[in-house]
Every structure is written in structure tokens, then in C-alpha cells.
Amino acid sequence: MKEPIPNCEICNDDGLCRNNENHPDYDSDFSDYLDCIGYLKSKEKRDYSIEVWNPDKKEWIKTEKSS
């Protein structure tokens, strides 16, 4: 039986985070928590270009795209 792939300790990924030692692009010198941020953002379906965080209301506010 195959051993399960250990998850990244930071983002608890499914083996696709570049900070995971089993990822083909893992680099022991340069992989870090920033790779986890990229992994987590790639899984979200949010369009960051049209939403703004309102710290007073603690919510995302949709805004019109300006050209």
C-alpha cells in the first residue's frame, strides 16, 4: 500500500502547494509560506479586481470596474 502524501504544514494542501516537499517545483532553499498563499488564492474563485475590503464593516464590497 502506498504511503499517503504528507500535506503542507501551513496550508494543509492536497500536494499541489509548491511549499510541499512532494511538489515537483519544491525548492528547499526558496519554497516558503508565500507559495502557500499562492496555492490558497488559486483555489478561491474570487475576482479581487472588483472587490474592496471594508475594514469598518469587515466585509468585501463589490465595486464597478473602472477602465
LUMMI-232154 format. One line per field, with one value per atom (N, C-alpha, C): residue number from 0; residue in one letter; atom name; x, y, z. Coordinates in nm, 2 decimals. Layout:
seq	NUM | ...
type	a | ...
atom	CA | ...
xx	X | ...
yy	Y | ...
zz	Z | ...
This chain:
seq	0 | 0 | 0 | 1 | 1 | 1 | 2 | 2 | 2 | 3 | 3 | 3 | 4 | 4 | 4 | 5 | 5 | 5 | 6 | 6 | 6 | 7 | 7 | 7 | 8 | 8 | 8 | 9 | 9 | 9 | 10 | 10 | 10 | 11 | 11 | 11 | 12 | 12 | 12 | 13 | 13 | 13 | 14 | 14 | 14 | 15 | 15 | 15 | 16 | 16 | 16 | 17 | 17 | 17 | 18 | 18 | 18 | 19 | 19 | 19 | 20 | 20 | 20 | 21 | 21 | 21 | 22 | 22 | 22 | 23 | 23 | 23 | 24 | 24 | 24 | 25 | 25 | 25 | 26 | 26 | 26 | 27 | 27 | 27 | 28 | 28 | 28 | 29 | 29 | 29 | 30 | 30 | 30 | 31 | 31 | 31 | 32 | 32 | 32 | 33 | 33 | 33 | 34 | 34 | 34 | 35 | 35 | 35 | 36 | 36 | 36 | 37 | 37 | 37 | 38 | 38 | 38 | 39 | 39 | 39 | 40 | 40 | 40 | 41 | 41 | 41 | 42 | 42 | 42 | 43 | 43 | 43 | 44 | 44 | 44 | 45 | 45 | 45 | 46 | 46 | 46 | 47 | 47 | 47 | 48 | 48 | 48 | 49 | 49 | 49 | 50 | 50 | 50 | 51 | 51 | 51 | 52 | 52 | 52 | 53 | 53 | 53 | 54 | 54 | 54 | 55 | 55 | 55 | 56 | 56 | 56 | 57 | 57 | 57 | 58 | 58 | 58 | 59 | 59 | 59 | 60 | 60 | 60 | 61 | 61 | 61 | 62 | 62 | 62 | 63 | 63 | 63 | 64 | 64 | 64 | 65 | 65 | 65 | 66 | 66 | 66
type	m | m | m | k | k | k | e | e | e | p | p | p | i | i | i | p | p | p | n | n | n | c | c | c | e | e | e | i | i | i | c | c | c | n | n | n | d | d | d | d | d | d | g | g | g | l | l | l | c | c | c | r | r | r | n | n | n | n | n | n | e | e | e | n | n | n | h | h | h | p | p | p | d | d | d | y | y | y | d | d | d | s | s | s | d | d | d | f | f | f | s | s | s | d | d | d | y | y | y | l | l | l | d | d | d | c | c | c | i | i | i | g | g | g | y | y | y | l | l | l | k | k | k | s | s | s | k | k | k | e | e | e | k | k | k | r | r | r | d | d | d | y | y | y | s | s | s | i | i | i | e | e | e | v | v | v | w | w | w | n | n | n | p | p | p | d | d | d | k | k | k | k | k | k | e | e | e | w | w | w | i | i | i | k | k | k | t | t | t | e | e | e | k | k | k | s | s | s | s | s | s
atom	N | CA | C | N | CA | C | N | CA | C | N | CA | C | N | CA | C | N | CA | C | N | CA | C | N | CA | C | N | CA | C | N | CA | C | N | CA | C | N | CA | C | N | CA | C | N | CA | C | N | CA | C | N | CA | C | N | CA | C | N | CA | C | N | CA | C | N | CA | C | N | CA | C | N | CA | C | N | CA | C | N | CA | C | N | CA | C | N | CA | C | N | CA | C | N | CA | C | N | CA | C | N | CA | C | N | CA | C | N | CA | C | N | CA | C | N | CA | C | N | CA | C | N | CA | C | N | CA | C | N | CA | C | N | CA | C | N | CA | C | N | CA | C | N | CA | C | N | CA | C | N | CA | C | N | CA | C | N | CA | C | N | CA | C | N | CA | C | N | CA | C | N | CA | C | N | CA | C | N | CA | C | N | CA | C | N | CA | C | N | CA | C | N | CA | C | N | CA | C | N | CA | C | N | CA | C | N | CA | C | N | CA | C | N | CA | C | N | CA | C | N | CA | C | N | CA | C | N | CA | C | N | CA | C
xx	0.08 | 0.00 | 0.09 | 0.05 | 0.13 | 0.11 | 0.22 | 0.21 | 0.14 | 0.05 | -0.01 | 0.09 | 0.06 | 0.14 | 0.12 | 0.23 | 0.20 | 0.16 | 0.07 | 0.03 | 0.13 | 0.12 | 0.20 | 0.15 | 0.25 | 0.21 | 0.14 | 0.16 | 0.10 | -0.05 | -0.06 | -0.19 | -0.27 | -0.22 | -0.28 | -0.34 | -0.25 | -0.29 | -0.31 | -0.33 | -0.35 | -0.23 | -0.12 | 0.00 | 0.04 | -0.04 | -0.02 | 0.05 | 0.06 | 0.13 | 0.28 | 0.35 | 0.49 | 0.57 | 0.51 | 0.59 | 0.58 | 0.52 | 0.51 | 0.63 | 0.70 | 0.82 | 0.80 | 0.67 | 0.64 | 0.60 | 0.60 | 0.56 | 0.69 | 0.67 | 0.79 | 0.87 | 0.81 | 0.88 | 0.93 | 0.92 | 0.96 | 1.11 | 1.15 | 1.29 | 1.32 | 1.41 | 1.43 | 1.49 | 1.55 | 1.61 | 1.51 | 1.41 | 1.33 | 1.18 | 1.13 | 0.99 | 0.96 | 0.85 | 0.81 | 0.66 | 0.62 | 0.48 | 0.41 | 0.49 | 0.44 | 0.38 | 0.44 | 0.39 | 0.25 | 0.23 | 0.11 | 0.00 | 0.04 | -0.06 | -0.10 | -0.01 | -0.04 | -0.13 | -0.11 | -0.19 | -0.33 | -0.34 | -0.48 | -0.56 | -0.49 | -0.56 | -0.60 | -0.52 | -0.56 | -0.68 | -0.71 | -0.83 | -0.96 | -0.94 | -1.05 | -1.11 | -1.23 | -1.30 | -1.34 | -1.26 | -1.29 | -1.22 | -1.29 | -1.23 | -1.18 | -1.05 | -1.00 | -1.00 | -1.01 | -1.01 | -1.14 | -1.24 | -1.37 | -1.42 | -1.35 | -1.40 | -1.29 | -1.34 | -1.26 | -1.30 | -1.20 | -1.22 | -1.26 | -1.37 | -1.41 | -1.38 | -1.27 | -1.23 | -1.33 | -1.42 | -1.52 | -1.63 | -1.68 | -1.79 | -1.74 | -1.61 | -1.54 | -1.61 | -1.62 | -1.68 | -1.62 | -1.64 | -1.60 | -1.71 | -1.67 | -1.77 | -1.74 | -1.85 | -1.83 | -1.83 | -1.74 | -1.73 | -1.73 | -1.76 | -1.76 | -1.61 | -1.58 | -1.45 | -1.44 | -1.33 | -1.30 | -1.20 | -1.23 | -1.14 | -1.04
yy	-0.12 | 0.00 | 0.12 | 0.22 | 0.35 | 0.43 | 0.50 | 0.59 | 0.72 | 0.77 | 0.90 | 1.01 | 1.10 | 1.22 | 1.31 | 1.35 | 1.44 | 1.58 | 1.64 | 1.78 | 1.88 | 2.00 | 2.11 | 2.15 | 2.18 | 2.20 | 2.34 | 2.43 | 2.56 | 2.57 | 2.52 | 2.54 | 2.41 | 2.30 | 2.17 | 2.14 | 2.15 | 2.13 | 1.98 | 1.96 | 1.83 | 1.78 | 1.84 | 1.80 | 1.90 | 2.00 | 2.09 | 2.22 | 2.24 | 2.36 | 2.35 | 2.45 | 2.45 | 2.44 | 2.46 | 2.45 | 2.31 | 2.22 | 2.08 | 2.01 | 1.93 | 1.86 | 1.77 | 1.72 | 1.63 | 1.70 | 1.83 | 1.91 | 1.91 | 1.89 | 1.88 | 2.01 | 2.12 | 2.25 | 2.30 | 2.21 | 2.24 | 2.27 | 2.37 | 2.41 | 2.43 | 2.35 | 2.36 | 2.49 | 2.56 | 2.70 | 2.81 | 2.80 | 2.91 | 2.89 | 2.77 | 2.75 | 2.79 | 2.87 | 2.92 | 2.95 | 3.02 | 3.05 | 3.12 | 3.20 | 3.27 | 3.17 | 3.05 | 2.95 | 2.91 | 2.90 | 2.86 | 2.97 | 3.09 | 3.20 | 3.18 | 3.16 | 3.14 | 3.02 | 2.91 | 2.79 | 2.82 | 2.89 | 2.92 | 3.01 | 3.11 | 3.21 | 3.14 | 3.04 | 2.97 | 2.89 | 2.85 | 2.77 | 2.85 | 2.98 | 3.07 | 3.11 | 3.14 | 3.18 | 3.33 | 3.41 | 3.55 | 3.63 | 3.73 | 3.82 | 3.95 | 3.95 | 4.05 | 4.19 | 4.20 | 4.33 | 4.41 | 4.34 | 4.42 | 4.42 | 4.38 | 4.38 | 4.45 | 4.53 | 4.60 | 4.57 | 4.55 | 4.51 | 4.64 | 4.64 | 4.75 | 4.71 | 4.77 | 4.73 | 4.77 | 4.87 | 4.91 | 4.81 | 4.76 | 4.67 | 4.52 | 4.51 | 4.38 | 4.29 | 4.34 | 4.27 | 4.31 | 4.23 | 4.27 | 4.35 | 4.46 | 4.54 | 4.54 | 4.50 | 4.50 | 4.64 | 4.67 | 4.80 | 4.78 | 4.89 | 4.88 | 4.89 | 4.81 | 4.82 | 4.95 | 5.02 | 5.14 | 5.11 | 5.17 | 5.14 | 5.25
zz	0.00 | 0.00 | 0.00 | -0.08 | -0.09 | 0.03 | 0.07 | 0.18 | 0.14 | 0.22 | 0.18 | 0.17 | 0.07 | 0.06 | 0.17 | 0.25 | 0.36 | 0.31 | 0.38 | 0.34 | 0.39 | 0.32 | 0.37 | 0.51 | 0.60 | 0.74 | 0.75 | 0.66 | 0.67 | 0.61 | 0.49 | 0.42 | 0.41 | 0.46 | 0.46 | 0.32 | 0.22 | 0.08 | 0.04 | -0.09 | -0.14 | -0.22 | -0.19 | -0.27 | -0.38 | -0.40 | -0.51 | -0.47 | -0.34 | -0.29 | -0.32 | -0.37 | -0.40 | -0.28 | -0.16 | -0.03 | 0.02 | -0.05 | -0.02 | -0.08 | 0.01 | -0.04 | -0.15 | -0.17 | -0.28 | -0.41 | -0.41 | -0.53 | -0.62 | -0.75 | -0.84 | -0.85 | -0.82 | -0.82 | -0.68 | -0.58 | -0.45 | -0.45 | -0.38 | -0.36 | -0.21 | -0.16 | -0.01 | 0.03 | -0.06 | -0.02 | -0.04 | -0.14 | -0.17 | -0.15 | -0.13 | -0.11 | 0.04 | 0.05 | 0.18 | 0.19 | 0.29 | 0.31 | 0.19 | 0.12 | 0.00 | -0.10 | -0.11 | -0.20 | -0.15 | -0.02 | 0.04 | 0.00 | 0.01 | -0.02 | -0.17 | -0.26 | -0.40 | -0.42 | -0.35 | -0.36 | -0.31 | -0.20 | -0.14 | -0.23 | -0.29 | -0.38 | -0.51 | -0.55 | -0.67 | -0.66 | -0.53 | -0.51 | -0.49 | -0.46 | -0.44 | -0.57 | -0.58 | -0.71 | -0.70 | -0.62 | -0.60 | -0.71 | -0.76 | -0.85 | -0.77 | -0.74 | -0.65 | -0.71 | -0.84 | -0.91 | -0.89 | -0.85 | -0.84 | -0.70 | -0.60 | -0.46 | -0.37 | -0.28 | -0.19 | -0.05 | 0.04 | 0.18 | 0.26 | 0.32 | 0.41 | 0.55 | 0.61 | 0.75 | 0.86 | 0.83 | 0.93 | 0.94 | 0.83 | 0.82 | 0.82 | 0.80 | 0.79 | 0.69 | 0.56 | 0.46 | 0.32 | 0.22 | 0.09 | 0.02 | -0.04 | -0.11 | -0.26 | -0.34 | -0.48 | -0.54 | -0.63 | -0.69 | -0.84 | -0.91 | -1.06 | -1.11 | -1.21 | -1.27 | -1.34 | -1.32 | -1.39 | -1.51 | -1.62 | -1.74 | -1.76
